[in-house]
Amino acid sequence: MSETSPARRRFTLPDEIGVIAALVAMMVIVGVARPRFLNPINLFALLGNTTFLGMLALGMVFLLAIREIDLSVGWMFNFAAVFAAILMVAGLNPWLAAFAGVIFGAGLGFVNGILVVGLRLPAVIVTLGTYSMFQGASLVANQGRAIVPSDTSSNFFSIISTKLFGVLPVAALVFVVLAVIMHFVLHRTRFGYRVQAVGSNPEAARFAGIPTGKVRLQTLVMMGALCGLSGVMYVGFRGAIDPQEGSDFVLVVIAAVIIGGTPLSGGHGTIVGAVVGMMIIQVISSGLIFFGIDATWSTFVTGAVIVLAVALDQAIKYQRARRAERAARAD
C-alpha cells in the first residue's frame, strides 16, 4: 500500500524580483563606469531623494489597484505644504501646523473622492479639473512667492532635517517605515483586500457586499493625507515651500508605480515595487549626471522606461494567459 507523500511547498520568487534585479543591474553598470556612484553617502542620498515623491507613490499604488489615477497629487502636496507653512508663519507651533497640513491634505483628497463618487466619474477626469483648482488656490494663498517660516528653531525642523550617523536622513527613515506599514495595509487588512477586490472586478465586489464607492472615497482621502504628510515633511526638511514645487510630480509618481509592477488594469498592487521603481528613476537621473549627460534627458528616459515596463507587463500577461489556456485544454 503506497503512502501519499505530503504536498511539497513550492518556492516562488517574489513578484518584484524582476524590478529589483533591474535596479541592481543599473546600479552595477553605473558603478562600474563611475565608481563614485557606489559611495555609501551617495546611495543614502539617493534614498533621501526618493522620500517625498515616494510617499505619493505609496498612495498611488492603492489608486492604480482600484483602476484609478489621481492627477492632482503634486498640487495637493504643494497646497498642503503651503497651508502648513502659512500657519507656521502666523506663529502656530510647527508640529501643530504640520498636523493641520496632513488633515488639510486629507480634506483635499476628500474633495476628490466626493466628486468621483458623487458624479460617478473616473478619478482621472475629476482630478484633471481639481489639478487646476488646487494649483490656483495654492498660488492665491502663497501670492506666487515661496513661503518661508520665520522661526525654524523648533525641533520640528531639526528632527526632520537630521541625518542619522551623518548619512541617513530621518525623512528617508520615515518613508521606509511608512512603506512597511502600507505594505501591511494592502496585503493584510480588510481595507487592502477590498481595494484589490474592487480593482479586480468591481461588479463582483459589489455583489459580494463591498461598498465600492466608499472604498474609492477612502482611497482618495488616504492619497490626500499622504500628499499632506509629504508636503509638511518637505517644509520641515527644506525650511520653505516654493510656489511651483510639486507641479511635475505626477508623471514621476505614476512612472515609479508602473515600473514597480502595479498594473494599470487594477486588482493588484506592490508597495515594494513602487519603492524600487522610485529608486530606479533616481538612479537614472543620478546616472545621467555621473555620465555628464544633460539632466533634461531624464524625463525622456523615464518615459521610455515606462513604455518598456508596460510592454513587458503585457507580454507577461499574454504568456500567462496562453499557459492557462493550454492547461485548460489539457484538463
Disulfide bonds with the S-S distance in Angstrom:
none
